[in-house]
Amino acid sequence: MQKVRSLAALVSLLGLAACQTVKVQPAPAAPVPPPVVAPQPPTEPFVALLEATKDPRALDIAGTDHVTRQQFKDHFLQAFTAADRLDGSLDGSAPIAESCKELLELCRAADVNGDGKLSLKEFLDKVDELFDRADRNRDQVLSRREITRLRP
């Protein structure tokens, strides 16, 4: 009988314990990392020229040890597009004063009409000129050696 009473007391105690509400403390919040900020594309229209002088492989995106004229232009056009956005007009021209820092003289030489902006045509004409000067053997492809000779 004693065992039955002890068992009944235990069941009663467990039943009461199960009915009690227990406050659960929330886990401390993890620190919030700072927001990830995407790097801004370079705004120097001829930045590919600077990249190539530091590392000729920068123009060889395909990893083929040579760069075609179209690949060369495409690489330069990425920066031109970013420079075009600087004045907010997206008019197909890059403002020289805001975009040309390290290669200011090259930008001024490319600005044939002298309006202070590089039009897409002026820009591409200068890119073609740079390619032609670097393509010593005139095979329409720049080798890594030819890329190392690129100069403004």
C-alpha positions as MATLAB code, in Angstrom:
seq = 'MQKVRSLAALVSLLGLAACQTVKVQPAPAAPVPPPVVAPQPPTEPFVALLEATKDPRALDIAGTDHVTRQQFKDHFLQAFTAADRLDGSLDGSAPIAESCKELLELCRAADVNGDGKLSLKEFLDKVDELFDRADRNRDQVLSRREITRLRP';
ca = [
       0.000    0.000    0.000;
       2.890    2.256    0.792;
       4.239    1.688   -2.722;
       0.888    2.588   -4.258;
       0.739    5.874   -2.307;
       4.333    6.711   -3.281;
       3.544    5.895   -6.875;
       0.376    7.981   -6.757;
       2.319   10.891   -5.233;
       4.957   10.563   -7.942;
       2.361   10.529  -10.734;
       0.630   13.504   -9.158;
       3.914   15.352   -8.877;
       4.846   14.589  -12.483;
       1.426   15.648  -13.679;
       1.711   18.963  -11.884;
       5.228   19.511  -13.193;
       4.090   18.825  -16.737;
       1.318   21.419  -16.405;
       3.585   24.182  -15.202;
       4.725   26.678  -17.791;
       8.421   27.135  -18.115;
       9.785   30.346  -19.527;
      12.347   29.597  -22.175;
      14.934   32.271  -22.671;
      15.485   33.045  -26.347;
      18.981   32.474  -27.609;
      20.992   35.654  -27.865;
      20.800   37.166  -31.310;
      23.809   36.586  -33.478;
      25.645   39.760  -34.436;
      24.478   41.118  -37.751;
      27.338   41.276  -40.265;
      27.811   44.531  -42.145;
      26.052   44.693  -45.509;
      27.984   43.432  -48.485;
      28.746   46.246  -50.864;
      29.440   45.236  -54.428;
      32.575   46.773  -55.843;
      31.935   49.583  -58.270;
      33.213   49.059  -61.768;
      36.107   51.266  -62.694;
      35.108   54.504  -64.373;
      38.406   55.148  -66.128;
      37.407   54.437  -69.756;
      40.835   53.089  -70.682;
      41.344   51.164  -67.422;
      42.045   47.971  -69.381;
      45.253   49.614  -70.531;
      46.335   50.124  -66.929;
      45.396   46.542  -66.067;
      47.363   45.177  -69.025;
      50.519   47.079  -68.077;
      50.363   45.542  -64.596;
      49.438   42.048  -65.772;
      49.137   41.152  -69.482;
      46.854   38.236  -68.578;
      44.157   40.741  -67.530;
      43.056   41.119  -71.157;
      43.230   37.395  -71.859;
      39.930   36.504  -70.203;
      39.575   33.283  -72.226;
      43.051   32.088  -71.113;
      44.204   31.404  -74.673;
      47.437   33.476  -74.604;
      46.040   35.768  -77.271;
      43.348   38.428  -77.529;
      41.265   39.129  -80.606;
      40.266   42.643  -81.616;
      36.678   42.005  -80.453;
      37.795   40.664  -77.060;
      40.038   43.725  -76.739;
      37.139   46.098  -77.479;
      34.742   44.243  -75.192;
      37.160   44.535  -72.292;
      37.486   48.299  -72.781;
      33.733   48.778  -73.283;
      32.934   47.563  -69.759;
      34.767   50.540  -68.278;
      33.379   52.941  -70.865;
      29.843   51.941  -69.897;
      30.609   52.654  -66.229;
      32.117   56.036  -67.166;
      29.030   56.879  -69.230;
      26.900   56.521  -66.090;
      28.863   59.153  -64.172;
      26.891   62.143  -65.418;
      23.574   60.315  -65.124;
      22.600   60.896  -68.726;
      23.534   57.505  -70.217;
      23.974   59.256  -73.535;
      26.784   57.086  -74.883;
      29.526   59.490  -73.871;
      31.956   59.561  -70.976;
      32.701   62.907  -69.307;
      36.471   63.312  -69.398;
      36.797   65.500  -66.284;
      34.982   63.004  -64.050;
      36.163   59.737  -65.538;
      39.732   60.192  -66.745;
      42.190   60.328  -63.887;
      45.354   58.368  -64.624;
      45.029   58.465  -68.408;
      43.839   62.041  -68.831;
      46.113   62.775  -71.804;
      44.916   59.660  -73.622;
      41.299   60.706  -73.051;
      41.966   64.222  -74.291;
      43.687   62.866  -77.395;
      40.699   60.620  -78.065;
      38.270   63.557  -77.733;
      38.611   64.565  -81.389;
      35.882   67.235  -81.356;
      37.114   68.746  -78.074;
      33.728   68.805  -76.331;
      35.058   67.395  -73.042;
      33.331   64.054  -73.538;
      34.350   60.832  -75.170;
      31.680   59.683  -77.555;
      31.438   55.963  -78.161;
      32.837   56.459  -81.673;
      35.805   58.503  -80.410;
      36.454   55.908  -77.754;
      36.287   52.931  -80.124;
      38.484   54.698  -82.672;
      41.154   55.156  -79.994;
      40.774   51.540  -78.850;
      41.295   50.415  -82.465;
      44.371   52.633  -82.689;
      45.788   51.098  -79.487;
      45.144   47.609  -80.837;
      46.771   48.394  -84.205;
      49.874   49.873  -82.533;
      50.251   46.804  -80.317;
      49.614   44.261  -83.114;
      53.167   44.320  -84.484;
      52.758   41.364  -86.853;
      49.341   42.554  -88.112;
      47.651   39.197  -87.556;
      44.601   40.838  -85.862;
      45.391   38.997  -82.620;
      47.460   40.267  -79.710;
      49.893   37.811  -78.194;
      50.925   38.146  -74.576;
      54.190   39.718  -75.738;
      52.305   42.288  -77.804;
      50.021   43.057  -74.865;
      53.033   43.833  -72.681;
      53.991   46.517  -75.214;
      50.663   48.344  -74.917;
      51.216   51.987  -74.081;
      48.947   55.026  -74.054;
];
